[in-house]
């Protein structure tokens, strides 16, 4: 019975990976077929546009992760001193993550004011 469970445990991730790779191949083939049909009709296929980095988004994510990291660090420091603090980690992660988002909001507000001047 253990060998059947081990076989299923190996077959599920392998099947998922093969399915994902197969889906990507099929999507790529359809995209290529669509472009070839456009070329045959004399149309120009649309060019891929370069992705632009949104500085506000980078600032937001950076401040969020800094806040989460600070929350984990402070929770670890408090946990080493005080025992039996189960809700400490999620609470401080959410509090400091929210504070990080507020900081990013105020920084973006200041940057927008300077840009208007």
N, C-alpha and C positions, 0 to 999 in steps of 0.2 A: 504494500500500500504506500510506503514511503517513496518508492521509485516513481509511482504515478504522480504523487504530489510534486516531486522534484521535477518531473518532466513538464508538468503544467506550469510550475514556477519559472521554468526556463522558456517555455513556448510562448507565454504571454508577452514578455518584453521583445522577444525576437519577432513575433508577429506584428507587434505595434511598430517597431522600427521599419520592418519591411513594408508595411502598409503606408507609412509616412513617406518613405523613399519612393515607392510606387506612385503615390499621389503627386509628389513633386515632379516626377518624370512626366506624368500625364499632363499636368498643368503646363509644364515647359513645352511639351509637344504641341498642345493646342495654341499656345501663344505664338510659337514658330509658324504653325499652319496659318494662323490668322495674318501674320505679317507677310507670308509668302503669297497669300491670296490678294492682299492689298497691292503687292508689287506687280503681280500678274495683271491686275486691273489698271495699272498705271498710276496708282496713288502712292504717296509717300507715307510710310509708317511713322507714327509719332516717335520722337526721340525721347529717351529717358532723361528726365530732368534731374540735375544734381540735388541731393538733399541739403537743405540749409539748416544749420543749427540755430535754434531759437535760444538766444542768451537768457531770456527770462525763464525758460524751462530748465536750462542747465543750472541757473541760480536756485530755482525752487527745489530741484532734486538734491542739489548739493547741501542746501540748508536743512532739508528734511533728513538726509542721511547723517549729517553732523549732529542734529538734534537726537536722532535715534541712537547714535553711538554714544553721545553724552548721557542719555537716559540709561543705557545698558551699563556704562561705566559707573554712574552714581548708584544704580541699583546694586551692582556688584560690591561697591564699597559699603553700602548700608547692610547688605546681606552678610558680609563678613563680620560685622559687628553685632547685628541683631539676628537671632535665629527665628525660624518659623514665620517667614514673611513671604507667603505664597503669591499674593497679588501685587507684590512690589515691582517685579519686572514688567508686566504688561502695563501697569499704571504709569510708571516712569517713562517707558518707551512712548506711550501715547502722549503724555504731557510734553515731553521734550521734543517729540516729533511735531506736535502742534505749535510749540514755541518756535521751532525752526521754520515752519511755514509762515508764521507771523513775521519773523525777522526777514525772510525773503520778500514778503509783501512790502514791508517798509523800505527795504533797500531798493526794490523795483520802483516804488513810489518816488523816492529821491532821485533815482536815475531818470525817470520820466520827466520830473520837474526840471532837471538840468538840461535835458534834451530839448525842452520847449524854449529855454532861454537863448 
